[in-house]
C-alpha cells in the first residue's frame, strides 16, 4: 500500500529521518535513510504517522533488506513487536485504502 510520510528511525548509531514509500501489515519500505548502509537483521526503532492520524505509530523493526548506491538508499523493515493498538491502526489504514475486488459476472459469454 503506498504511503508517503516521514519516518524517524533510531538505532545504536543514532537517529535519522527518511521518506516512507509503502506499508503492509508486516513492514514498511522507505528511502534515503541517513543510517544506511546496515546489515540485514539489524534492529531499528521507527516512528511515523499514518495520514490523518495525529497519534504516532512506534514500532521496533528488523532490517529485512537495504540497497545503497552513491547517493540513494532503500530500506525494507519487517515489524518485530508492534503494539496491538498500532498493529490494528495499520491494518485498518490498509483496509480502508484497498481497492475493492473486481466483480466477475458468472454465466456464459454473449
Secondary structure by P-SEA (a helix, b strand, c coil): cccbbbbbbbcccccbbbbbcccccccccccccccccccccbbbbbbbbcccccbbbbbbbcccbbbbcccbbbbbbccccccaaaaaaaaaaaaaaccccbbbbbcccc
